[in-house]
Amino acid sequence: MTRLTPGSAGFPPEASAGRLAQVPGPGYRLSHVGAVARALDALTTTAVDCVLLDLSLPDAADLEAVAQVRSAAPLVPVVVITSSSDESLAFAAVREGAQDYLVKGHIDVTQLSRSIGWAVHRKALETRLARDALHDALTGLPNRTLMIDRLRSALARTERSGTKVAVFFMDLDDFKPVNDSLGHDAGDKVLVVVADRLHDAVRPSDT
């Protein structure tokens, strides 16, 4: 796992780590582990910019490894390393959420560095688009689509645990006269202030 800027860290396959060490300029700060399980543990404590995931690791279990890494670090891009005979598996890994794949025996320093850079860029764009689709553009609060998804998840948890879910409904009274008398810009400012106060009043786990 790795990235392009100085000070970043990761867990690249050993051969890839050697190639990345040859990159000119500030280069990379690297960490290498020999098993997916160890990488998953490290992801809970280490700030990582990109994962180089070798599907030939003894506990990789093919696409399951991609799912495990994405679950442990959903915002971190993944570049899959595979053998030439596993190219169809690499395509499947990309469909499962990996940003790119590289084939062993055909990787040079420039290609490896470029792949990491593009993976980081694509993941940042993907994250931003996903956030925009699930949050209100004005206030930044979760929109109806995300609220319904999280409510379904919360209700599913209650069925397993027997706990209860609380849904709090609040109406903003007399908001229309603000728009009518002061204009929509003023109304937008009111909504932003209310949203900020709501955000400050709830826990990070709340929607």
C-alpha positions as CSV (number, residue, x, y, z in Angstrom):
1,M,0.0,0.0,0.0
2,T,1.4,3.5,-1.0
3,R,1.1,6.9,-2.5
4,L,2.9,9.6,-4.4
5,T,3.5,12.4,-2.0
6,P,6.3,12.5,0.6
7,G,5.4,11.4,4.1
8,S,2.7,8.9,3.0
9,A,2.7,5.3,3.9
10,G,1.5,1.9,2.7
11,F,2.0,-1.8,2.5
12,P,3.3,-2.7,-1.0
13,P,4.3,-6.2,-2.2
14,E,8.0,-6.7,-1.7
15,A,9.0,-6.5,-5.4
16,S,6.9,-3.4,-5.9
17,A,8.5,-1.8,-2.8
18,G,11.9,-2.3,-4.4
19,R,10.8,-0.5,-7.6
20,L,9.2,2.3,-5.8
21,A,12.4,2.9,-4.0
22,Q,13.9,3.8,-7.4
23,V,11.4,6.6,-8.0
24,P,13.3,10.0,-8.2
25,G,12.4,13.0,-6.1
26,P,10.7,12.9,-2.7
27,G,9.6,9.3,-3.4
28,Y,7.5,7.2,-1.1
29,R,7.4,6.1,2.5
30,L,6.6,2.4,2.5
31,S,5.5,-0.4,4.8
32,H,5.4,-4.0,3.6
33,V,3.4,-6.9,5.1
34,G,3.2,-10.5,3.9
35,A,-0.4,-11.2,4.6
36,V,-3.8,-9.6,4.1
37,A,-4.6,-10.2,7.8
38,R,-1.6,-8.1,8.8
39,A,-2.5,-5.4,6.4
40,L,-6.1,-5.2,7.8
41,D,-4.7,-4.8,11.3
42,A,-2.3,-2.1,10.1
43,L,-5.1,-0.2,8.3
44,T,-6.8,0.4,11.7
45,T,-3.7,2.3,13.0
46,T,-1.8,3.6,10.0
47,A,-2.7,6.5,7.7
48,V,-2.4,5.0,4.2
49,D,-2.9,6.7,0.8
50,C,-3.0,3.7,-1.5
51,V,-3.0,-0.1,-1.1
52,L,-1.0,-2.3,-3.4
53,L,-2.7,-5.7,-3.0
54,D,-1.0,-8.8,-4.2
55,L,-3.7,-11.4,-4.9
56,S,-1.1,-14.2,-4.7
57,L,-0.7,-13.7,-0.9
58,P,-1.5,-16.9,1.0
59,D,-4.6,-15.5,2.6
60,A,-5.7,-13.3,-0.2
61,A,-8.7,-15.5,-1.3
62,D,-8.9,-13.6,-4.5
63,L,-11.8,-11.1,-4.5
64,E,-12.4,-11.6,-0.8
65,A,-9.2,-9.8,-0.1
66,V,-10.4,-6.8,-2.1
67,A,-13.6,-6.7,-0.2
68,Q,-11.8,-7.0,3.1
69,V,-9.4,-4.1,2.4
70,R,-12.2,-1.9,1.1
71,S,-14.2,-2.7,4.2
72,A,-11.3,-1.9,6.5
73,A,-10.4,1.4,4.6
74,P,-13.3,2.4,2.4
75,L,-11.7,5.7,1.4
76,V,-8.3,4.3,0.5
77,P,-7.7,3.4,-3.2
78,V,-6.6,-0.2,-4.1
79,V,-4.3,-1.2,-6.9
80,V,-4.4,-5.0,-7.4
81,I,-1.2,-6.9,-8.4
82,T,-1.8,-10.1,-10.2
83,S,0.0,-12.7,-12.3
84,S,-0.6,-12.7,-16.1
85,S,-2.7,-15.9,-15.8
86,D,-5.1,-14.1,-13.4
87,E,-5.9,-11.1,-15.7
88,S,-9.6,-12.0,-15.7
89,L,-9.5,-12.0,-11.9
90,A,-7.9,-8.5,-12.1
91,F,-10.8,-7.2,-14.2
92,A,-13.2,-8.7,-11.6
93,A,-11.3,-7.0,-8.8
94,V,-11.7,-3.6,-10.6
95,R,-15.5,-4.3,-10.8
96,E,-15.4,-5.0,-7.1
97,G,-14.0,-1.6,-6.4
98,A,-10.2,-1.7,-7.0
99,Q,-9.0,1.4,-8.9
100,D,-6.5,-0.3,-11.1
101,Y,-4.5,-3.5,-11.6
102,L,-1.0,-4.4,-12.6
103,V,0.4,-7.7,-14.0
104,K,3.5,-9.1,-12.6
105,G,6.4,-9.3,-15.0
106,H,5.1,-6.2,-16.9
107,I,5.6,-3.6,-14.2
108,D,8.2,-0.8,-14.5
109,V,8.9,2.1,-12.2
110,T,7.0,4.7,-14.3
111,Q,4.0,2.5,-14.8
112,L,3.8,1.6,-11.1
113,S,4.1,5.3,-10.0
114,R,1.6,6.4,-12.6
115,S,-0.9,3.7,-11.5
116,I,-0.7,4.8,-7.9
117,G,-1.1,8.4,-8.8
118,W,-4.2,7.8,-10.9
119,A,-5.7,5.4,-8.3
120,V,-5.5,8.1,-5.7
121,H,-7.0,10.7,-8.1
122,R,-9.8,8.4,-9.2
123,K,-10.7,7.4,-5.6
124,A,-10.8,11.1,-4.5
125,L,-13.2,11.8,-7.4
126,E,-15.3,8.8,-6.7
127,T,-15.6,9.8,-3.0
128,R,-16.5,13.3,-3.9
129,L,-19.2,12.2,-6.4
130,A,-20.6,9.8,-3.9
131,R,-20.7,12.4,-1.2
132,D,-22.4,14.9,-3.5
133,A,-25.0,12.4,-4.4
134,L,-25.9,11.6,-0.8
135,H,-25.6,15.1,0.8
136,D,-27.5,18.3,0.5
137,A,-25.5,20.7,-1.6
138,L,-26.4,23.8,0.5
139,T,-26.1,22.4,4.1
140,G,-23.9,19.4,3.6
141,L,-26.3,17.3,5.7
142,P,-27.3,13.8,4.5
143,N,-30.1,13.9,2.0
144,R,-33.3,11.8,1.9
145,T,-31.6,9.0,0.0
146,L,-28.8,8.5,2.6
147,M,-31.3,8.9,5.4
148,I,-33.5,6.1,4.1
149,D,-30.5,3.9,3.6
150,R,-29.2,4.5,7.1
151,L,-32.7,4.1,8.6
152,R,-33.0,0.7,6.8
153,S,-29.6,-0.3,8.3
154,A,-30.6,0.8,11.7
155,L,-33.9,-1.1,11.6
156,A,-32.0,-4.2,10.4
157,R,-29.7,-3.9,13.5
158,T,-32.7,-3.6,15.8
159,E,-34.0,-6.9,14.5
160,R,-30.7,-8.6,15.4
161,S,-30.0,-6.8,18.7
162,G,-33.5,-6.1,20.1
163,T,-32.6,-2.5,20.6
164,K,-34.7,0.5,19.5
165,V,-34.3,3.2,16.9
166,A,-35.2,6.9,17.6
167,V,-36.3,9.1,14.7
168,F,-36.6,12.8,15.6
169,F,-38.7,15.0,13.4
170,M,-38.3,18.8,13.5
171,D,-40.2,21.3,11.4
172,L,-38.9,24.8,10.8
173,D,-41.9,27.0,11.5
174,D,-42.4,30.3,9.6
175,F,-39.6,29.8,7.2
176,K,-41.6,30.8,4.1
177,P,-41.9,34.5,5.3
178,V,-38.1,34.7,5.5
179,N,-37.8,33.8,1.8
180,D,-40.7,36.0,0.9
181,S,-39.6,39.1,2.8
182,L,-35.8,38.8,2.8
183,G,-35.1,36.8,-0.3
184,H,-33.8,33.3,-0.9
185,D,-30.2,34.1,-0.1
186,A,-31.3,35.0,3.4
187,G,-33.4,31.9,3.6
188,D,-30.4,29.8,2.5
189,K,-28.3,31.4,5.3
190,V,-31.0,30.5,7.8
191,L,-30.9,26.9,6.6
192,V,-27.1,26.7,6.9
193,V,-27.2,28.1,10.4
194,V,-29.9,25.6,11.5
195,A,-28.0,22.8,9.8
196,D,-24.8,23.7,11.7
197,R,-26.6,23.8,15.0
198,L,-28.2,20.4,14.3
199,H,-24.8,19.0,13.4
200,D,-23.2,20.3,16.6
201,A,-26.1,18.8,18.7
202,V,-25.8,15.2,17.6
203,R,-23.2,12.5,17.9
204,P,-20.9,11.5,15.1
205,S,-22.8,8.2,14.8
206,D,-26.1,10.0,14.3
207,T,-27.5,11.0,10.9
